[in-house]
Amino acid sequence: MRWLAALVCCVGFGPMIDEPTDRAERSESIAWPAGPLEVRIVSPEPVAASSLSGIEGRQIPYQSGGMDSEQEGENPLGQVRIAGVSLADEGRTLILLTDPHPAEATYRVELPEGLGSIAYDLTGVEAIWTPETRSDSEWTGWLPELDLEAARSRLAASVEHEEAFGRMSRAGSLTLRTLLAMPDGETTVVIQADRPFEAELMYVPLEVDANHRAEQVVDPFGEPVELFLTVPTGPDWDGRLPELTVQVLADGDDAPRPIGRSDQILPWAPAPIAAPSELPSLPENLAGGDPSRGETVFFGEQGKCADCHRVGDRGGQVGPDLSDIGKRFSTAEIYREIEAPSAVIAPDYLPYTVAMRDGRVLVGVVRAEGLDRLRVVGADAEEVDLSRSEIEEIQPVSTSIMPVGLAGALGQQDLRDLLAYLAARRGE
């Protein structure tokens, strides 16, 4: 569990915000997820534009375990497609536009021009800085942790972040949003700062005392809890970054323990891929169907399975390709996918809620189309083409877009035949 690997998360005062950074010390590449559909990589040396053609269309594999896992590159859980690529900061920042990141896992990008590979995960903090003179934000981006001084040191090679931290010497406010990985059981969360702040934990506002301290007891049953923190910035605070500490006191602890960097998860990150629950046996009355009749159910009006799924060269591509499903799953597992489609969702087909700037809300599987377009495919297999600039927010959904109740709607005979047909699909 991430909790066992926690790192200390507390911020010391450190250097002034506007202190220049020695770029000669920037010797390592840094990668981070700038959003569900974007990865940024800062290289110590400019990347040639001529090398970009070999990146678009590549896949970014992801796997369980940390970035230092000894199983590096082995048995990936899946892949994320790179749909577009561009350069910024005179070639030192590589921007990858991707399909959504479907799981809280470790991702590994192969860099161009023999630069090797670099790993990143979905830990971190969403940061928003708003100047005092405006109601809308001037900068929104990713930080590796709530420890702002440690974050600044880690991001010394990033021009974007150097400019962002520079903004914080001006009067304004900084809002930080993250998911805190929590231990099991009732837990007290303690937040301490060097200045006044506002906070919400699990969407409940916290009371902050005169010593800039707040605490709240929660019992999230081991699930991450969402934390919002807003602190003032500017010259009134001697131009220093806000000092924040977040600690937890769980049952059995003698003293509060700091929340570590690995326990701070991006608020849009999907949940970790859980092991499937115990598989029930196939009901006896669903064994022994006729595959040929099942094919008619699959491609016909009874099941309408082919509206979303493909077998061979026939069918849709909204959901997973089922050409070899009989080789990958038992008949009982196939039955579970039909009876309870949200029990185990294939990560690459995780649905998302897409909130638009004009107030529309779409739900479906999201695919990137080049640098500035997205395609959202809903449960009815209808496609909606969008510009990235139209999107306000994108969040994963834990419920499959595959309709519930299909097994009952088909009836026993058609369901038995459909199972026989799918169990016989072995990609041959």
N, C-alpha and C positions, 0 to 999 in steps of 0.2 A: 504494500500500500504506500501511496505517495507520502503519507504521514511519517512513515519510518525513515524516509530519506530526507526529512526536512532540514533546510539550511537556516541559519540565523537570519532574521529579517528585522534589522533595526538600523536607523539612519543616524550617522554622526554629522556634525555640522560641516566639516570639510572645507574645501576652497570656495571662494565666491563664485557665483554663477557666471560672471563675465570673464573669468580667468581663462586665457587662451590655452588651447590644447596643442601639444607638440605632435604634429602629424607624422613626424619621423618615427614615433612609437607605434603607429598604426600598422601592424604587420600581419594581422590575421583577418580572414574573411568572417563576416557576420551575416547570419540569415535569420529572418523573422517573418511570421505571418502578419502582414499588414491588414488583413481582413479575411473573411471566409474564402474569398476568391482571388487573393493576391499574396505573393511572396516577394520580399525584397532582400537582395544580397548585396552587401558592400564588400568590395574587393580592395586590397591595398594598392593594386595597380589598375589603371583603366582597362576596360574590356573593349576590344575592337568591335566595331559595328558589324564587320564582315563575319564574325563568328556567330551572330544571332540566328542565322538561317538554320543552323543545325540544332537549335533548341526548341523551336516551336513544333508542337506535335509530340514531343517526348513525354514520357510518363515519370512521375515522381512516386516511387514505391514507399509504402509505409508499413510499419510493423510495431508490435507491442514491445514493451521494455524501454528503458531509458536510452539516451543518446550515446552512452558509453557501454551499451550492451555488448557482450561477447558474441552474441548471435547476429552481429551486424550483417545486414543484407540477406540473411537466410529466412526462408519461409515468410515472405511479405504477406500482409493481410489483404493488400490491394494496391491500386495505383491511382494517382491523380493526374489528369491530362493537362499539359501546358498548352493553352489555346492562343497565347500571344506573348510577345516579349518586347521590351523597350529598354533604353538606357537613360539615366539621368546623372546629374553631378559630373559632367564631362567624362562620362563613361565609367565612373567608379561605382555607381549603383545600378544593379541589374533588376528590372521589375518584371516579374512573371505573372501573367494573368492566367488563372487556372479554373478548372471545375472546383466546386466546393470541397473543402477538406472534410471528409466524412467521419472521422473518428479521432478521439483523443489518443494520439499515437506518436511515434517518431517517424519523421519524413526525411528522406535523404536525396539531395539534388546533386546530379553530376554537372560540374561546372565546365565551361568551354575552355579551349586552348590548353589542355593538360593541367588545369588548376585543381584537379581532383574532385572530391565530393565534400559536401557540407551538410550537417544534420540540423534540424530544428524540430520543435514540438509545439503544442498549442498552450503552453503555459505562458503567463504574462498578464499584463494589465492594459486595459483600454484607457488612454489618457486624453483629456479634452481641456485645452487652455482657452479661456475667454477673457479678452481685455476688459477693463473697467468701463471703457467708453462704448462698448458694443453689447448687444444682447445675444449675438450669435458667436460661435467659436471661431477662433483664428487658426487653430491647429488641432487636429485630431490624429492620434497615432498610437503606436504600440510601445510599451515599456516592458522590460523583462521582469520587473518586480516593484513592489511598493517602496522599497528602499531606494529613494531617488538618487542619493549620492552614488550608491553602488551601480545603479542603472546607468547613470551618466558616465561612470568610469568604463563600464562594459561597452558602451556605445560610442566611445571616443572617435571611432573611425567613420561614424555616420554624420554627413553634413546636415541631413534632415534633423537629427536629434541635437546636434550642436546648436542649430538655429532655434529649435524648440526650447532648449534649456535657457538660451539667451533671452527669449521672450519673458521668461519667468522673473526677470529682474524688473519688469514693468508691473504696474498695478493691474490686478486682475484676479482670476480664480482658476484653480486647477481642480478638475474633477477626475477621480480615479475609480474605475469600475473593474471588479474581478470576481471570480468564484473562489471561495476559500474551501479547500479540501478539509473535511472535518473528521475527527475520530468518531467512533460509535458512542452512543449514549449522550446524556445531558452534558453540555459543555458551556463554560463561560467564555465569551469573547471579550477581550480587553483591548481598547484602542487608546493610545497616548500620543499627543502631538506637542509641538513647541509653540502652538498658536491656536486660536479658536478654529473650530471646524464643524462641519455638519456631516452626519453619517446616517445611512440606512442599512440595516441588516435584515435580509429576508423581507425587504420592502417595508420594514417598520422603522420609523425615525427613532434615533437614539438620543437620550438626554446627555448632554455634555456638561461637565461641572466646571467650576472656575479654574481648575488646574488643567484644563484641556484634556480631560479623561472621560471615557465612556465605557460602559460594560453592559453586556446583555447575555442572558442565559438562553440557549437554544437547544433543541433536540431534533436535529435534521435526519436522524436515523442513518448516519454515515454518509449522507449525500452532500455535495458541495452547496454552500450557501452564497447568495449574491451580496456583495458589499459595495456600497457607494460611499465615497469620501470626497468632500469638497473643502479645499483650504485656500486662504488668500495668498497671493504672491505680490511681490513688489518691493520698492525701496524702503517701505516702513519696516521691513523685516531684515534690514541690513543687506539686502540683495542675496540672501541665502535661500537655498532650497528648503521646502518644508521638511521638518523632521517628524517621521511617523513610525510608530511601532504597533504591530498587531500581534497579540498573544492569545493563547487559549489555555484554559484550565479544565481538564477533563476529569472524570471520576478516577480516583486512584493516584492523581498527580499530587506531588507535594508543593509544587509551585507552578505558575504559568510558564508555558513553553512558547517560544517565538514561532510564528507561522513562517515556513521556509519558502524560498523562491519556487521550488517544485510543487508547492501546495497552492500556488496562485495560478488559476486557470482562466484563460480568456473567456469572457462572458458569452461568446457565440459558439464556443467549442461544443461539439456533440459529446455525449457521454462515452466513456470507455466501452469497448466492445466486450460485452459480458458473455460468459460461457452459457451455452444453451441450457435451459432448464431440463429436468428429467423428461425424457421422451416417453409418452404413453404408447402402449402397443396399438397396432392397427386393429380397429374393430373387425370381428370375424365376418360381419355381413358386408364388408367392403373389399374382401379378397376375391380373386378369381374373375375379374372383369374382362371385357373383350376390348383389346387395344384398337381394333379397326373402328368399332363404334365410338371409342374414346377419342379417336382422331376427329371424328365428325363433331363431337361435343367441343373439342378444343377450338376448331376453326369455324364452328357454326354459331348460330344465334343462341344456343343453349348456354354455352359457357362464355363466349366472346373473349376467350383467353388470348386469341391472336391479335386482338386490338392493341395489347400491350407487350405480349411476349412472342419471341421468335423460336421456331423450330426449323432447323435447316435454313432454307432461303425464303421461308414464308413467315409472315407475321410482323408485329410492330417491335419497336425498340425502346418503349417506355420503361419496361421492367427487364429483369435478367433474361439472358438467352437460355432457353431450356433444352437446347439440342442434346446435351449430355447429362441432363439432370438425373437420369436413372443410374449413371455411373457415380455421381457425387452424393446422392441421397438415397436412403432406404424408402420403401413405400410408406412406412409410418411417418418419416420425416416430411415426405411430400404431402401427405394428408394434413400434417400440422401446418404447413405453409398455407394450405387452402382454408383450413378451419380457423386458424388464428394467425392471420397475416402479419400482425405486429409483434408476435412473440420473438422472432429473429428476423431483423431487417438487414438485407445485404447492404454493407456500408456504401457501396458505390451507387446505390439507389435510395439513399436516405432522402426523404422529402424535406422541403424547406417552406417556411412561410416568408413570403417576399412582400414587405410593406413598401408601397410606392409613395413618392412625394405628392402625388395628386390624390392620395387617400385610398386608392385601390389596394386590396390585399389578395395576393395569389398564393396558392398552395400547390406544390408539385415537385417533380424532380428537376433540378437546375443543371443546365449545361452552358459552359462558356463558348462563345462564338467570336473568336478573334479578340482584338484589344478592347472593344467598346460595346459588344453586344452579348446578350444572354438569351437563352431559350428556357422557358418554364413549361413543362409538360404535366398536365393535371391528370386526375383519375379517369377522366373521359377521353384521354389520349389527345386532347386538343392542345396545340402548341401556341404559346404567346411569345413573341419576339420583343425584347426590351433593350433599351440603352442602359448601360451601367449608371449613367448620370441620373436616370429616373428613379433609382432605388434609394429608399431611405434607410432600410435595415433588412437584413436577412438572418433568420434564425432557424436552427434545425427543429424538426418535429419528430416526436417519438412514436407516432402512429403512421403505419403504412398507408399509402394511397390506394392499395389494393382493397376492393370492397369487402366489408365484413358480411357474413351470412351467405356467402356463395355456396358453401357446402349444402346448407339447407335448401337454398333456392334450386339447386340442381336436382335434388332428389337422390335416393339411394342408388338407383340403377345407373343414371348418368355419371354420378360421382365415382362409382365402382369402375366403370369403363374408362373414365378420364384418368384415374389413378393407374390403371393397367397400361394405358397408352404412355403416360409420362414415365412410369417405371421402366419401360422398354426403350426409352431414348438414351442411347449411349454414345452419341456423336459419331456413329459409323455411317 
